[in-house]
Amino acid sequence: MTLTKTDNDNLSKKLSIRLFAIDRLQKSETEPIRVLDCFAGDGLLWHYLKKESGHLIKHVGIDTLPKQGALYLGDNRRYLHRLSIDNYDLIDIDAYGVPYCQMKILAEHNYRGIVVGTFIQCVYGGLPYAMLEDIGYSRPMVQKITKLFFSKGWNKCAAFLRLLGYEEVYVYHCANKHYFCCIPTNNG
Ligand SMILES: C[S@@+](CC[C@H](N)C(=O)[O-])C[C@H]1O[C@@H](n2cnc3c(N)ncnc32)[C@H](O)[C@@H]1O
């Protein structure tokens, strides 16, 4: 069996969670919304949202590959450390897997904007040990009963997001794919 990575499964859910995030920014239609899109791909989502949301969206994309949505080429973790991320109202982390490192970097830089993203745990997939460690499960503990600690991945991720200080997390669940929006505590 071959597993292919598809960029935009469940397109309507991905768009809905982003429309919700745009709404929560409470900007007028003429006030620009500055988006840093860390897994930009061909920029399909934000291309659509620019046309349909009725808002003025300034989109800056990062991708490791020279895809259509990418202004910056390379690993987003490098850029998240280097860019002035506070200049962005919303950061998009539409990952193929678990965007643990990206969330961690945003927390280290005390980013206070809205974060939307995708968390995918493949059927036999693990979870980052570091994330489990952050929420209180030590590596030896996890290694003893891996199956238990790798189960219900989204619940573990939600606990991690709460630990980072996001009290409001909205999510669409589509099998093993979870489309989330984290609202910082000080947001409306
Ligand atoms: C799910 S697709 C993104 C689709 C995109 N949101 C859209 O609207 O079309 C994921 C993209 O992330 C890129 N990618 C994967 N790992 C990355 C990384 N560490 N840094 C930057 N881009 C990455 C892949 O090349 C791929 O284009």
The ligand as an SDF file (V2000), in Angstrom:
LIG
                    3D

 27 29  0  0  0  0  0  0  0  0999 V2000
   -0.7780   20.2790    3.8690 C   0  0  0  0  0  0  0  0  0  0  0  0
    0.3210   21.0740    2.7490 S   0  0  0  0  0  0  0  0  0  0  0  0
   -0.1900   22.7480    2.8730 C   0  0  0  0  0  0  0  0  0  0  0  0
   -1.3570   23.1420    2.0050 C   0  0  0  0  0  0  0  0  0  0  0  0
   -1.6380   24.6140    2.0800 C   0  0  0  0  0  0  0  0  0  0  0  0
   -2.0880   25.0230    3.3960 N   0  0  0  0  0  0  0  0  0  0  0  0
   -2.5700   25.1220    1.0080 C   0  0  0  0  0  0  0  0  0  0  0  0
   -3.3900   25.9980    1.3240 O   0  0  0  0  0  0  0  0  0  0  0  0
   -2.4820   24.7020   -0.1520 O   0  0  0  0  0  0  0  0  0  0  0  0
    1.8280   21.0530    3.6360 C   0  0  0  0  0  0  0  0  0  0  0  0
    3.0050   21.7900    2.9990 C   0  0  0  0  0  0  0  0  0  0  0  0
    3.9950   21.9540    4.0100 O   0  0  0  0  0  0  0  0  0  0  0  0
    5.2810   21.8600    3.4320 C   0  0  0  0  0  0  0  0  0  0  0  0
    6.1930   21.5270    4.5370 N   0  0  0  0  0  0  0  0  0  0  0  0
    6.3680   20.3490    5.1830 C   0  0  0  0  0  0  0  0  0  0  0  0
    7.2440   20.4710    6.1950 N   0  0  0  0  0  0  0  0  0  0  0  0
    7.6330   21.7900    6.2100 C   0  0  0  0  0  0  0  0  0  0  0  0
    8.5260   22.5470    7.0340 C   0  0  0  0  0  0  0  0  0  0  0  0
    9.1780   21.9880    8.0690 N   0  0  0  0  0  0  0  0  0  0  0  0
    8.6900   23.8600    6.7520 N   0  0  0  0  0  0  0  0  0  0  0  0
    8.0190   24.4490    5.7310 C   0  0  0  0  0  0  0  0  0  0  0  0
    7.1660   23.7660    4.9140 N   0  0  0  0  0  0  0  0  0  0  0  0
    6.9630   22.4660    5.1480 C   0  0  0  0  0  0  0  0  0  0  0  0
    5.1210   20.8010    2.3510 C   0  0  0  0  0  0  0  0  0  0  0  0
    6.0870   20.9680    1.3390 O   0  0  0  0  0  0  0  0  0  0  0  0
    3.6850   21.0840    1.8510 C   0  0  0  0  0  0  0  0  0  0  0  0
    3.6900   21.9420    0.7350 O   0  0  0  0  0  0  0  0  0  0  0  0
  1  2  1  0
  2  3  1  0
  2 10  1  0
  3  4  1  0
  4  5  1  0
  5  6  1  0
  5  7  1  0
  7  8  2  0
  7  9  1  0
 10 11  1  0
 11 12  1  0
 11 26  1  0
 12 13  1  0
 13 14  1  0
 13 24  1  0
 14 15  1  0
 14 23  1  0
 15 16  2  0
 16 17  1  0
 17 18  1  0
 17 23  2  0
 18 19  1  0
 18 20  2  0
 20 21  1  0
 21 22  2  0
 22 23  1  0
 24 25  1  0
 24 26  1  0
 26 27  1  0
M  CHG  2   2   1   9  -1
M  END
$$$$
